[in-house]
């Protein structure tokens, strides 16, 4: 089997067995990056020298027994809004075009302690604001399955890198579906953990109450193994939680007998592409044939998720992005007269149109006279959505549905209509508002050959339920032999 087609776990096993070295794995990934980056543009920064140096160090530690974890020696990529010490971290924005952090995010440190080798930083929508990876200051990323289409966003670079075999797994961040939606579009597997499971220390904040780091990989098993490394309490993040049930790979059993699966009827109605609907229902049938009980139900409040999400996320973004003012770090305008004009010009020149749109929206809903009418009402709606999920999980272990209404649109189609782009998040944002975990798993392709993903949602801290269902589905789907990751650009 070709080295680049191995899963992260299989590569790790072969490295420990001495069949492959960490250096060979990194060299293979770097060669692949050089081969396809001109077409895909998944990366903003590739740290070739650093990765090779790190690979040699890791290989020595594997040889002397210091490192023996399942992912030791495996090359990975990191989304460009997750800080990496000494390595450019731009958030896809001109305003951070020269920012090199002095520290690494807790998630990156956890991976490095496990022997993972960081290849570089992946492209993204500017400050994670977008659904197509077209708002990056460094240019668009293309879908490896069809270069005329978007990879999704905002973690489109990470998902495209995994799909194009430019790394063995990647880290992304999910504020309103930014791991799950591009995973669906790129035919890979992406997991958003329960809010608080993975430390947000070192993740450049967009919406602090919604953001969560998670893994993007070739299959469910890899995601479970990566999450085991990432999960845990971090004193530097007061929202992080100690997990006593952190052995997520224990859920990888091909047995869903007795699992209760609910499908929201709200998710299957108007606006959902027919081919996506058919693929999702076919995935439900696979679980049903394996012994799970499957039925439709009314989740309710679905139509209120988008306005609540964009009100809350924009308000938090308005506050979080106020720190980028050209004073201490980042971009500063060259010509200005006085401090106020320096602030104004630095932010006007440094931020892109989508970021400015959300900052203005956030500032508006937080302003005097509108705070109660918009922001507080959105927070109340968020609480009602959480209650709706609580009621659903009293009856079901897993909620199954589509990830996005359609497959990946063509480049340029979404940017012309921001509201249409926002509506594309209809099936993913509720999980962030409720803080629950979700996973996207490939479940087929449409008539144009573009991947379709099925989404599985679980109750808070019940990742094992969705991993169990996702793994069982993955084992049972008809196209298991032709892994979508293998269909990436050659």
C-alpha positions in Angstrom: 0.0 0.0 0.0 1.2 3.5 -0.8 2.6 5.2 2.2 0.4 8.3 1.8 -2.8 6.3 1.8 -2.2 4.8 5.3 -4.4 6.0 8.1 -2.6 7.9 10.9 -3.0 4.9 13.3 -1.7 2.5 10.7 1.3 4.7 9.9 2.0 5.0 13.6 2.0 1.2 14.0 4.4 0.7 11.1 6.8 3.4 12.5 6.8 1.6 15.9 7.4 -1.7 14.2 10.4 -0.2 12.3 8.9 -0.7 8.9 8.8 3.0 8.1 10.7 5.9 9.8 9.3 9.2 10.9 11.7 10.9 8.6 10.4 8.9 5.6 6.8 9.8 6.5 7.7 13.5 6.7 9.6 13.4 3.4 6.7 11.6 1.7 4.3 14.3 2.9 6.6 17.2 1.9 7.0 15.7 -1.6 3.2 15.4 -1.9 2.8 19.0 -0.8 5.3 20.2 -3.5 3.4 18.1 -6.0 -0.2 19.4 -5.4 0.0 22.7 -3.6 0.0 24.7 -6.8 -3.5 23.4 -7.5 -5.0 22.9 -4.0 -3.3 25.6 -1.9 -4.1 24.0 1.4 -1.2 25.5 3.3 -0.2 29.0 4.3 3.1 28.0 5.8 5.1 24.8 5.3 7.9 24.3 7.8 10.1 21.9 5.8 13.3 22.3 7.8 11.6 22.3 11.2 9.5 19.2 10.3 12.5 17.2 9.2 14.6 18.2 12.3 11.7 17.2 14.5 11.2 13.9 12.7 14.8 13.0 13.4 14.4 13.8 17.1 11.2 11.8 17.3 12.7 8.8 15.5 15.5 8.7 18.1 12.9 8.8 20.9 10.9 6.0 19.3 14.0 3.9 18.9 15.0 4.3 22.6 11.4 3.7 23.9 10.8 7.3 25.1 7.9 7.7 22.7 5.6 4.7 22.2 2.2 6.3 21.6 -0.1 5.3 18.7 0.6 8.5 16.7 4.3 9.0 17.4 6.2 10.0 14.2 3.0 10.8 12.3 3.1 14.1 10.3 0.1 16.4 10.8 -1.0 20.0 9.9 -2.5 22.7 12.1 -5.1 25.3 11.2 -3.6 28.8 11.0 -5.6 30.2 13.9 -3.9 27.8 16.4 -0.7 29.2 17.8 2.6 27.5 17.1 5.8 28.8 18.8 8.2 30.2 16.3 5.9 29.5 13.3 3.8 32.1 11.5 0.2 32.2 12.7 -1.9 34.5 10.5 -5.6 33.5 10.9 -5.8 34.0 7.1 -5.6 37.7 7.7 -3.4 40.6 6.5 -3.6 42.1 10.0 -1.6 39.1 11.4 0.5 38.6 8.3 3.8 38.9 10.3 2.7 37.4 13.7 5.0 34.7 15.1 3.7 33.5 18.5 6.1 33.0 21.4 4.1 30.0 22.6 2.1 27.0 21.2 -1.5 26.3 21.8 -2.2 23.6 24.4 -3.6 21.3 21.7 -0.3 21.6 19.7 1.8 20.9 22.8 -0.3 17.8 23.5 0.3 16.5 20.0 4.0 17.2 20.2 4.3 15.4 23.6 2.7 12.4 21.8 5.4 12.6 19.1 3.3 14.1 16.3 5.3 16.2 13.8 3.8 19.5 12.6 4.3 20.0 8.9 2.9 23.5 8.7 -0.2 25.8 9.0 -3.3 25.4 6.8 -5.3 28.0 5.0 -8.6 29.2 6.4 -11.3 31.8 6.1 -10.1 35.0 7.7 -10.4 34.7 11.5 -12.6 31.6 10.8 -15.4 33.8 9.4 -16.7 32.0 6.3 -17.8 28.7 4.9 -15.7 28.3 1.8 -12.0 29.3 2.6 -12.3 32.0 0.0 -12.0 35.0 2.5 -8.4 34.2 3.3 -5.9 37.1 2.6 -3.6 34.5 1.1 -5.9 33.2 -1.7 -8.5 30.5 -2.0 -8.1 26.8 -1.3 -9.6 24.4 -3.8 -11.4 21.1 -3.3 -9.1 18.2 -4.2 -12.1 16.2 -5.6 -12.8 19.0 -8.1 -10.6 22.1 -8.3 -13.4 24.3 -9.5 -15.2 23.8 -6.2 -14.6 25.1 -2.7 -13.4 22.8 0.1 -15.8 24.4 2.6 -14.7 26.4 5.6 -13.5 27.8 7.7 -11.2 24.8 8.2 -11.0 24.2 4.5 -7.3 24.1 4.3 -7.0 21.4 7.0 -9.7 19.3 5.3 -8.2 19.8 1.8 -4.8 18.8 3.1 -6.1 15.5 4.5 -8.1 14.8 1.4 -5.2 15.5 -0.9 -2.9 13.3 1.2 -0.7 16.3 2.1 -0.7 15.2 5.8 -2.1 12.2 7.7 -4.4 14.3 9.9 -5.0 17.9 10.8 -6.4 20.1 13.5 -9.3 22.4 12.8 -11.5 24.7 14.9 -15.3 24.6 14.8 -17.4 27.7 15.8 -20.5 26.9 13.7 -19.6 23.8 11.7 -16.1 24.8 10.6 -14.8 21.3 11.0 -17.8 19.2 10.0 -18.9 21.1 6.9 -15.5 21.2 5.1 -15.0 17.5 6.1 -18.3 16.7 4.3 -17.3 18.7 1.3 -13.8 17.1 1.1 -14.8 13.5 1.9 -12.9 13.2 5.1 -13.9 12.7 8.8 -14.1 15.6 11.2 -15.0 15.7 14.8 -16.2 18.6 17.0 -15.9 17.6 20.6 -18.2 18.8 23.4 -17.4 22.4 24.4 -14.6 22.4 27.0 -13.2 18.9 26.1 -10.2 20.4 24.3 -8.4 23.5 25.7 -8.8 26.7 23.7 -5.6 28.1 25.1 -3.7 29.3 22.0 -6.7 29.3 19.7 -7.2 32.8 18.4 -10.7 33.6 19.5 -13.6 34.2 17.1 -16.7 33.4 19.3 -15.3 32.3 22.7 -18.5 30.6 23.9 -18.7 28.5 20.6 -15.1 27.8 19.5 -13.7 24.3 19.9 -10.6 22.6 18.5 -11.0 19.2 17.0 -9.4 16.5 14.7 -9.8 16.0 10.9 -8.6 12.6 9.6 -9.2 9.9 7.1 -11.4 7.8 9.3 -13.3 7.6 12.6 -10.6 5.5 14.4 -8.0 8.2 13.7 -10.3 10.9 15.1 -10.9 8.9 18.3 -7.1 8.4 18.8 -6.3 12.1 18.2 -9.1 13.2 20.6 -7.6 11.0 23.3 -4.4 13.1 23.0 -6.2 16.4 22.9 -8.8 16.0 25.6 -8.2 17.1 29.2 -8.3 19.9 31.7 -6.0 22.8 31.2 -5.3 25.4 33.9 -4.8 28.0 31.3 -8.4 27.6 30.0 -11.0 28.0 32.7 -13.7 26.5 30.3 -11.8 23.2 29.9 -13.0 20.1 31.6 -11.3 17.0 33.1 -12.7 13.9 31.4 -12.7 10.7 33.3 -13.9 8.8 30.2 -11.1 9.9 27.9 -10.5 6.5 26.3 -12.4 7.3 23.2 -10.9 4.4 21.1 -12.9 2.1 23.4 -16.0 3.2 21.5 -14.7 1.7 18.2 -16.9 -1.4 18.2 -18.9 -2.5 15.3 -22.0 -3.0 17.4 -25.0 -0.6 17.4 -27.6 -3.0 18.6 -30.0 -1.1 20.8 -28.6 2.3 19.9 -31.5 4.8 19.6 -31.1 7.1 16.5 -33.3 10.1 15.9 -33.6 12.0 12.6 -35.0 15.5 12.8 -37.8 15.9 10.3 -36.9 19.6 10.2 -33.6 18.7 8.6 -35.1 16.8 5.7 -37.4 19.5 4.4 -37.2 22.4 2.0 -33.7 23.5 0.9 -32.1 20.1 1.2 -30.6 18.7 -2.0 -32.3 15.5 -3.1 -29.0 13.6 -3.6 -27.8 14.7 -0.1 -31.1 13.6 1.4 -31.0 10.2 -0.2 -27.4 9.6 0.9 -28.1 10.6 4.5 -31.2 8.3 4.7 -29.2 5.5 3.2 -26.6 5.9 6.0 -29.5 5.7 8.5 -30.6 2.4 6.8 -27.1 1.0 7.3 -27.3 1.6 11.1 -30.9 0.2 11.1 -29.7 -3.0 9.4 -27.0 -3.3 12.1 -29.5 -3.3 14.9 -30.0 0.4 15.8 -33.5 1.8 16.1 -34.1 4.7 13.7 -37.0 7.1 13.7 -37.9 10.7 12.7 -38.8 13.3 15.2 -39.4 17.1 15.5 -36.4 18.9 17.0 -38.1 22.3 16.7 -36.4 25.8 16.9 -34.3 25.0 13.8 -35.3 28.2 12.0 -34.1 30.3 15.0 -30.6 28.8 15.1 -29.0 30.9 12.3 -30.1 34.3 13.6 -29.2 33.4 17.2 -25.8 32.1 16.1 -24.8 35.0 13.9 -25.9 37.5 16.6 -23.9 35.8 19.4 -20.9 35.0 17.2 -20.7 38.4 15.7 -21.0 40.1 19.2 -18.2 38.0 20.6 -16.1 38.6 17.4 -16.6 42.3 17.8 -15.1 42.1 21.3 -12.4 39.6 20.5 -11.0 41.4 17.5 -10.8 44.8 19.2 -7.3 43.7 20.3 -6.0 43.9 16.7 -5.3 47.6 16.5 -1.8 47.9 15.0 -0.2 48.9 18.4 1.6 45.9 19.9 1.7 43.3 17.1 0.4 42.6 13.6 -0.2 44.9 10.7 0.2 48.7 11.1 -0.6 51.2 8.4 2.4 53.1 7.0 0.8 56.6 6.8 -1.2 58.1 9.7 -1.7 61.3 11.6 -2.3 60.6 15.3 -3.3 57.5 17.3 -7.0 57.4 16.3 -6.2 57.5 12.6 -3.6 54.8 13.1 -6.2 52.5 14.7 -8.7 53.3 12.0 -6.4 52.8 9.0 -4.7 49.7 10.4 -8.0 47.9 10.9 -9.5 49.2 7.6 -6.5 48.0 5.7 -5.8 44.8 7.7 -9.3 43.2 7.9 -11.2 41.8 4.9 -14.8 42.5 3.9 -16.4 39.5 5.8 -14.6 40.2 9.0 -15.6 43.9 8.8 -19.2 42.9 8.2 -19.3 40.7 11.3 -17.5 43.2 13.5 -20.0 45.9 12.5 -23.0 43.5 13.1 -21.5 42.5 16.5 -20.9 46.1 17.5 -24.5 47.0 16.5 -26.2 44.2 18.5 -24.1 45.2 21.6 -24.8 48.9 21.3 -27.0 50.8 23.6 -30.7 50.4 22.7 -30.2 47.2 20.8 -28.5 45.0 23.4 -31.8 43.8 24.9 -33.6 43.6 21.6 -31.0 41.4 19.8 -28.1 40.1 21.9 -30.1 39.1 25.1 -32.8 37.6 22.9 -30.3 35.5 21.1 -28.9 34.2 24.4 -32.4 33.2 25.4 -32.9 31.5 22.1 -29.6 29.6 22.6 -30.9 28.4 26.0 -34.1 27.2 24.3 -32.1 25.3 21.6 -30.1 23.6 24.4 -33.4 22.6 26.1 -34.7 21.2 22.8 -31.6 19.0 22.5 -31.9 17.9 26.1 -35.5 16.7 25.4 -34.3 14.9 22.3 -31.4 13.1 24.1 -33.9 11.8 26.7 -35.2 9.7 23.9 -32.3 9.2 21.5 -28.6 8.4 21.9 -27.6 9.9 18.6 -29.2 12.4 16.3 -28.5 11.8 12.6 -28.8 14.3 9.7 -27.1 16.1 6.8 -24.0 18.3 7.4 -24.9 20.8 4.7 -27.9 21.4 2.4 -25.8 20.8 -0.8 -22.4 19.4 -1.8 -19.5 21.8 -2.3 -20.5 24.9 -4.4 -18.3 26.3 -7.2 -15.7 28.9 -6.3 -17.2 32.4 -6.3 -20.8 31.3 -5.9 -21.2 31.8 -2.2 -19.3 35.1 -1.8 -21.7 36.9 -4.0 -24.5 36.2 -1.6 -23.4 36.3 2.1 -26.9 35.5 3.4 -27.0 32.3 1.3 -23.6 31.4 2.7 -24.9 31.9 6.2 -28.0 29.7 5.5 -25.7 26.9 4.5 -24.8 26.5 8.2 -28.3 25.5 9.1 -27.5 21.9 10.2 -24.3 22.5 12.0 -24.6 25.7 14.2 -27.1 24.2 16.7 -24.4 21.9 18.0 -22.2 24.8 18.8 -25.0 26.8 20.4 -25.8 23.7 22.6 -22.2 22.8 23.2 -22.7 19.2 22.1 -20.3 17.0 20.1 -20.8 16.2 16.4 -19.0 14.2 13.7 -19.1 14.3 9.9 -18.5 11.0 8.1 -18.4 10.4 4.3 -21.5 8.7 3.1 -21.3 8.9 -0.7 -21.0 11.2 -3.6 -23.4 13.1 -5.8 -23.9 12.9 -9.6 -20.9 15.3 -10.1 -18.6 13.1 -8.0 -18.5 15.5 -5.0 -18.5 14.0 -1.5 -21.5 13.9 0.8 -21.2 13.7 4.6 -23.6 12.4 7.2 -23.6 14.2 10.6 -24.0 12.4 14.0 -24.7 14.5 17.1 -24.5 13.3 20.7 -25.4 14.6 24.1 -22.8 16.6 26.1 -19.7 14.5 26.9 -21.2 11.5 25.0 -18.6 11.4 22.2 -18.4 7.7 22.6 -22.0 7.3 21.3 -21.3 9.2 18.1 -17.9 7.5 17.7 -19.6 4.1 18.1 -22.3 4.9 15.6 -19.9 6.5 13.1 -17.4 3.6 13.3 -20.1 1.0 12.8 -21.5 2.9 9.9 -18.0 3.3 8.4 -17.5 -0.4 8.7 -20.9 -1.2 7.1 -21.1 1.3 4.2 -21.0 -0.1 0.8 -18.1 1.9 -0.4 -15.7 1.1 2.4 -13.2 -0.4 0.0 -12.9 2.9 -1.9 -11.9 5.3 0.8 -12.9 8.9 -0.3 -9.4 10.0 0.8 -8.0 8.0 -2.0 -9.9 9.9 -4.6 -8.1 13.1 -3.9 -6.2 15.0 -6.7 -3.5 12.8 -8.1 
